[in-house]
Each structure stands twice: as C-alpha cells, then as structure tokens.
Amino acid sequence: MDLRGLRSKLWAQRGSVQTLKDGQIVEHSYPQLARDAGAALDSLRQWGVVAGMRVGIYAQNCYEWLVFDLALIELDAVAVPFTRDFAGAVNEALFDKYRLSLVLISREMAPQVASRPSFLAFIDDANPQVRARALNTGALDDPDTLSLVFSSGSAGGIKGIVISRKGAQACVGPIMEAVGLKACDKFLLFLPMSNFQQRLLCYAALWNDASIAIVEHTRLFDGLKKCAPTILVAPPVFFQMIHGQFCAYPGWVKQSWRLLGRILGLVPGTGLRQTIARLAFKSLLGQFGARIRLLVTGMAPIKPEIAALFYRLQIPLCETYGLVETGSLTFRDPRSRKFSSVGKPVAGVALNFSEDGEVIVRRRHPLALGYFDCAAGENEKTFVRPGEVATGDIGVMDREGYLYLMGRKNELLVASNGYKLHPEALEKQLNACAGVLCSVFFQRPGDAHLSCVAVLEHPDRPEHRKAVQQFVDRLDAPKKVSPYVEVIFAREPFSVENGMLRPNMKLDRKRIVATYGSKAPQPRFESAMARTA
C-alpha cells in the first residue's frame, strides 16, 4: 500500500468513521473524510506548511485528529503527536526543543497550553491568523520519516522514535491478513491516537474499506454499545476486568456456561455460533456490542485462562506481539488453543534468538528508523544491524513456530548467588491465583528478599490477602533468589488516572515500585502478616 494514496482511495469507499458527541453517534462517510482531509491540506498549505516540516499534534481522540493526519501524510510533513505524558509541559520551550513549524491542538486541550504563538492552530475550530515558522525545512529528518512518536515503556521513561513511511506501509498488510479484515468489519479505537499502533489500525481500515469508531477511553463501553464494532483491540487489563465479572458469577452459572460453550463449538458455521453465543451469554458478551466477532490483545502478557474463557464462549481473544520499533510481529490465530503463546510470526517477519534468548527481529522495512530522544547507547543496543531490531524480550519458539515470551531482558531479578529470574514469570503464576487482578515483583537495592505488589479484586477481605500470601509462599522459583517474598497489597486498582498505568495501558513498573516500594519493609512474623500499603 502507498499511504500517500489513502485520501484518493477513500472517494470510492463505502466505510465510515463514527465518533460520539453528547452520547450520540456522529458519522462521516469515507468520501466526506476525503473532502475534509483535502480542506485540511489546503489550510496547511495556506499556513505555510511544506514537505519536511515537523507539525506537532496535541489533542484527544476525535475525527479531526484523523483528518489532519491524512492531510499531513499527503503533504509529506512529519507529524509529531504528544502523549498525555506531556501534560503540563506543552509550551513554546517544548515546541522549540523538537523544532516544530506548526502545532495543532484541540479546543479541549487548549487550556493546557500556556501561550498562543502564531504557529499554533486548532484542529476543531476557526483559525483567523496562523503562520508556520520555517526551521531548516526539509533538512531535519530522513526523507523516509513519516512521524516522530513518543513511547512509554513498562520500566518508565519516554523515548522518541522515528517512524518510517516504508515501514508503516509494510506493517499494515500482514497483520490485517492475519486478522482476516473484511470490508464489513468495524474497528473500535479508544487508546490515544498519539499511540502509533492506533493510527496503523486506522490506515488498515481505510485501505480495506472497513469502518472505524473512535472514542475516548472514558467512553469505551458506551462506544461498544452504540457503535457495535466487529473487532476490538484492547490491552490485557480490559479483558482482565471482564474475566473478573465472570469469576464473580455463582459456580453453577460458570459451569453451565462452560458446558454450553462446548456444545456451541459443535454448531457448524462461525457466524451462527457467535450469534447464538452473544444471546446465550448476553450478560457478559453484551458489553462488546451486538456484532463483535474478534477480540485482540497485546501490549503486555495476559492470563492464559482469560483467552481460554473467550475461546469457550465462541468470541475468540487473540494475541499479537510487537513493538513500536518493529510493528506487529506475531499473531495467535482464533482457532489456536495455545493460550500461553503470542502466536506465529506474520508475513515478512523473521525471528531469531541471541545467545541469552533475546528475540531479534528481521524484516525488510522495520517500522522505526531509530531513536531521536533516548539514553546513550540505546540506538546501538536496539537497532543492531540494518533491518534487524533487538526487542529486549526473552523468548522461545516451539516446533510449530509459536513464540512464547519469558520476560524483559532488563527486568531480570538477579540473586546474590547469580541466579536469574524473570519477574513476569512469577507474575503470571500469581495472577492465576483466584482474586488477583494484577501483580508486580521487584527487589529493592540492598534487600535480600523479593517484594511483590498485588492488586486484589476484593482488597478488604482478610481471607483473600491470606490466601495470596500462602500462594506466594508455595512458589518454588523465588526461594532460589529470596528467603521470603514480602507481599504489599495495593490500595486501589492500577489505572491511568492514578499513574500506575501508562497512557497506552501498560504497567508503569517504575512508578509502581516508587509508590509501593519506597517504605521500609516490616518484620515478617507469619504468612498472614503481609501488610497493606
């Protein structure tokens, strides 16, 4: 595909973009999107934007975000979207730092911008006097640069990543082929559009004439109900919440649903099975809308039993694995029951492993050209050779080509005796414990023992806290590192609002450890004496 040709392709498309305004659906056909993007293109040119200029974007999810993004692509300007990590710091100093010729903001975000320079324009309101500033036009970036994006990882911190136009174009086809995207499909997108993976999904939908529903994360359930998507891509934390609802049902309900799910598996035709399932399990699946056929997760590990549940309920939860630096690399097919795996490599992706088990990706056009804002040595450590990217993840592949991830290379827990342990491996075990929503293992500098922050479904029940401590005490692996594990119970679920989740819904491990691990550990008198932070 050629991203520059997206707007012209829309004139013949039948799909549409839906958003919610005051609780009501607002729909824009793809020909209307083409007209609006053309008008935005004219505005950008009138403001003095030319190919190669950097244009900042600071806006919530909205239709206009997509309109101007398409216009910037056609103009060959470089989009620089700011995530909500920059809240409180969106000012002229930031614009100067990243040498932005123009800044696009929405009315909702305007109060967060301290001043109103002449090179700032609204994407959703009138702009009487706007003029882009010329800053070494065309000389700042590689000609293949599509966008400069900011990524926040699980260890905290923000990295600037240079997105390749060729890489973006190469990433769209393989994952859409794996998903089986059809013109009758509709994606619902609720993660920030500043997350480049969300924009890739938009490009894929536009190119394949599938529709798009764009909502804010706070309106997710309203969007699911009113927009009725067929495909939802969401982080594991969302599906964990739905799984928690299932676990709260009486035992006889859960058993009968499992039995009915097995019986439905014998019904011929995927569409018929899913239609019956949405009726039979309406109290749970009804939250996804009336047309959902496929659920996709990634971004972080998910409990295998959650994927198994949706498989039994006939609305499969598939898993994909990738990085901003590489794009989507693997996909677990809806028919696969290897729920601990992240799937097989998609077309055009070759995976190899270093001596220590790190996953090395090779594709002709990686999604990223490199970093523009990172710690010293990060570029060389990640972009190891032309077309090859070191992921930082430790993994293994089985004989059938399914990839299994063990954890992050830089998050290994190392004991004084040299024994190495992946915290994610421990977290997977603890997260499987009844009543545990999420957990994070860590080790304070100088401590002989491990610590663990656990988020419970019912944090006020002493019997649940005791059960978690007893479960941790029975784990074998920590004993090779630590004489015991100190369990700290979180005060509230992790969320974007309390800072424990990044805007992309990943765990902010650095923030979690700083919040719950800064206090001196208390003496451990018995298993049930785990403290509540």
VENTA-V241950 format. One record per run of one state. SS is the DSSP state (H for helix, E for strand, C for the rest). FROM is the first residue (numbers start at 1). LEN is the number of residues. If there is no record, write none. Layout:
SS FROM LEN
SS FROM LEN
//
This chain:
C 1 2
H 3 8
C 11 5
E 16 6
C 22 2
E 24 6
H 30 17
C 47 7
E 54 5
C 59 4
H 63 13
C 76 2
E 78 4
C 82 2
H 84 3
C 87 5
H 92 6
C 98 4
E 102 4
C 106 1
H 107 4
C 111 9
E 120 3
C 123 22
E 145 8
C 153 5
E 158 7
H 165 15
C 180 6
E 186 4
C 190 6
H 196 12
C 208 3
E 211 4
C 215 2
H 217 11
C 228 3
E 231 3
C 234 2
H 236 12
C 248 3
H 251 14
C 265 5
H 270 11
C 281 1
H 282 7
C 289 5
E 294 4
C 298 6
H 304 9
C 313 4
E 317 7
C 324 3
E 327 5
C 332 11
E 343 3
C 346 4
E 350 4
C 354 4
E 358 5
C 363 5
E 368 6
C 374 4
H 378 5
C 383 2
E 385 1
C 386 2
E 388 10
C 398 5
E 403 6
H 409 3
E 412 3
C 415 5
E 420 3
H 423 9
C 432 4
E 436 7
C 443 7
E 450 7
C 457 5
H 462 13
C 475 2
H 477 4
C 481 4
E 485 5
C 490 11
E 501 1
C 502 5
E 507 1
C 508 1
H 509 8
C 517 10
H 527 3
C 530 1
E 531 2
C 533 1
//
